[in-house]
Amino acid sequence: MHKRLFDTTLAALALLLLAVPLCVLAMVVRQKLGAPVLFRQMRPGLHGRPFEMLKFRTMTDARDEQGVPLPDAMRLTPLGRWLRATSLDELPELWNVLKGDMSLVGPRPLLMEYLPLYSAEQARRHEVRPGITGWAQVNGRNAVSWEDKFRMDVWYVDHRSIWLDIKILWLTVRKVLAREGISAANEATMRKFTGGSP
C-alpha cells in the first residue's frame, strides 16, 4: 500500500471513531484553559516548507510584569501535563495528516527557528513528511539527546516502509500507555536545540 493512502485511510478512520472523545476533550480544554482550544504554530514540513500544526492547548497565557510569557513549567497546567502524558494533545494533528501536511509516522515537526541550526545530515529529516509519531518517539521520545533523536530521524528516512510504520504505530501505543519519555531530565518538555553535532 502507498504510504499516503495508508496515512489518509487511518487518519480518516481515527477521526471518525474519535469524533465524540475529541469533542469532549475540546470542551474540557475550553473550560479549564479557555479559548482558543487549539494551539496553532507554524512548523517545517516536507523539504522544510512551513505549515500550521494543530494540537490541543496545554498551557496558559501567563506572563510576567513585562508581558513576557512565563517558562513552560509555570504555564503547563495539570490538565496540560495529563494531555501530554497521554499524547491526547496530538490528536488534532490527524487533520494535518488528512491535509497532507503530515504523515502518521515520520520525524516530529520541530520549531521553524531550528532550521538554520541543522547540519546537512540532520536536515535530511525533512526529506519526508513530519509525523505524529516516529522512530525517535518510540526510542526515548523527549528523554533522549537531540543528537540521538536526529540520528534516529535520519535512520527512519533511510529505512522507511509501511511495515516499519506499522511497527512504530504499535510501539507508540505501548509507549503512550506506559507514559515513557514524556520529558527530558529536569525539563517540563524538551530543552531547546541550539545546534551542534553532525
C-alpha positions in Angstrom: 0.0 0.0 0.0 1.2 3.5 -0.8 2.2 5.5 2.3 -0.1 8.4 1.6 -3.1 6.1 1.1 -2.2 4.3 4.3 -2.0 7.7 6.2 -5.2 9.1 4.9 -7.2 5.9 5.4 -6.1 5.5 9.0 -6.4 9.2 9.8 -9.9 9.4 8.4 -10.9 6.3 10.3 -9.4 7.6 13.5 -11.1 11.0 13.3 -14.4 9.2 12.6 -14.0 6.8 15.6 -12.7 9.6 17.9 -15.2 12.3 17.0 -17.1 12.2 20.3 -13.9 11.9 22.5 -12.4 14.8 20.6 -15.4 17.0 21.2 -15.4 16.1 24.9 -11.7 16.9 25.1 -12.3 20.2 23.3 -15.0 21.2 25.8 -12.7 20.3 28.8 -9.8 22.3 27.4 -12.2 25.2 26.8 -13.5 25.1 30.3 -10.1 24.6 32.0 -7.8 26.7 29.8 -10.1 29.0 27.9 -10.0 29.9 24.3 -8.5 29.1 21.9 -8.9 25.3 22.3 -6.4 24.6 19.6 -2.7 25.5 19.7 -1.6 26.6 16.2 2.0 27.0 15.3 4.0 27.1 12.0 6.3 24.2 11.8 8.6 23.0 9.0 7.2 20.2 6.9 8.4 18.3 3.8 11.6 19.9 2.5 11.3 22.4 5.3 8.2 24.1 3.9 6.1 25.7 6.7 2.6 24.5 7.6 0.3 25.2 10.5 0.3 22.4 13.0 -2.7 21.8 15.3 -2.6 20.5 18.8 -4.9 20.8 21.9 -3.8 23.6 24.1 -1.9 22.6 27.2 -0.6 25.8 28.6 -2.0 29.1 30.0 -1.0 32.5 28.6 0.5 33.6 31.9 3.1 36.4 31.5 5.4 38.4 33.8 5.2 42.1 34.5 7.0 42.9 31.3 4.5 40.8 29.3 7.0 38.0 28.6 5.5 34.5 28.7 6.4 32.6 31.8 8.6 29.4 31.5 6.8 26.3 30.1 7.0 24.6 33.5 5.0 27.5 35.1 2.4 27.7 32.3 1.8 23.9 31.9 -1.3 23.0 33.9 -2.2 19.7 35.5 -4.7 19.1 32.6 -1.9 20.0 30.1 0.5 17.6 31.8 -2.1 14.8 31.5 -2.8 15.6 27.9 0.9 15.4 27.1 1.4 12.3 29.1 -1.3 10.5 27.3 -0.4 12.2 23.9 -4.1 13.2 23.6 -2.9 16.8 22.8 -1.5 15.4 19.5 -4.9 14.1 18.2 -5.8 17.3 16.2 -2.7 16.5 14.0 -4.8 13.8 12.4 -6.3 16.7 10.4 -2.8 17.7 9.4 -2.4 14.2 8.1 -5.6 14.4 6.0 -4.5 17.7 4.6 -1.1 16.3 3.5 1.0 18.4 5.9 2.0 15.4 8.0 2.2 11.7 8.0 1.2 9.3 10.8 4.8 8.3 11.1 7.9 10.4 10.5 10.3 12.8 12.2 8.4 15.1 14.6 7.9 18.6 13.2 10.1 20.9 15.4 10.4 24.7 15.5 11.0 26.9 12.5 13.8 28.6 14.3 15.8 25.3 14.3 16.1 25.1 10.5 19.4 27.1 10.2 20.9 25.2 13.1 20.8 21.7 11.5 23.9 20.1 10.0 23.4 18.8 6.4 22.9 15.3 7.8 20.4 16.4 10.4 18.5 18.4 7.8 17.8 15.1 6.0 14.9 14.6 8.4 12.9 17.0 6.2 13.2 14.6 3.2 9.9 13.1 4.3 6.7 14.5 5.8 6.9 15.0 9.6 4.9 12.6 11.7 2.6 12.4 14.6 4.9 9.7 15.9 8.3 8.4 14.8 11.2 6.2 15.3 12.7 8.6 17.9 9.4 8.8 19.8 9.3 5.0 20.4 13.0 5.0 21.3 13.1 7.6 24.1 10.8 10.4 23.0 11.9 13.6 24.8 14.2 11.7 27.2 17.0 11.2 24.6 19.5 13.8 23.4 18.9 16.0 20.3 21.8 14.3 18.6 20.4 10.8 19.2 16.9 12.0 18.2 18.2 13.4 14.9 20.3 10.2 14.2 17.1 8.2 14.6 15.1 10.5 12.4 17.6 10.1 9.6 17.7 6.3 10.2 13.9 6.4 9.6 14.3 8.4 6.4 16.7 5.7 5.0 14.7 2.7 6.2 11.1 3.8 5.9 8.4 1.3 4.8 4.8 0.6 5.5 5.8 -2.3 7.7 8.1 -0.1 9.7 5.3 2.4 10.1 3.0 -0.3 11.4 5.7 -1.4 13.9 6.2 2.2 15.1 2.4 2.8 15.5 2.2 -0.3 17.6 5.2 0.7 19.7 3.7 4.2 20.1 0.5 2.7 21.7 2.7 0.8 24.1 4.8 3.8 25.0 1.8 6.1 25.5 0.2 3.5 27.8 3.4 3.3 29.8 3.8 7.1 29.6 7.6 6.8 29.0 10.0 9.6 27.9 7.4 12.4 28.2 10.0 15.0 29.1 13.8 15.5 29.3 15.5 15.3 32.6 14.8 18.4 34.7 12.7 19.9 31.9 8.9 20.4 31.5 9.2 19.1 28.0 12.4 19.1 26.0 15.3 21.6 26.2 15.7 23.9 23.2 18.0 22.8 20.4 20.9 25.2 20.0 22.8 23.5 17.2 25.9 21.3 17.2 27.0 17.7 16.3 26.8 16.3 12.8 
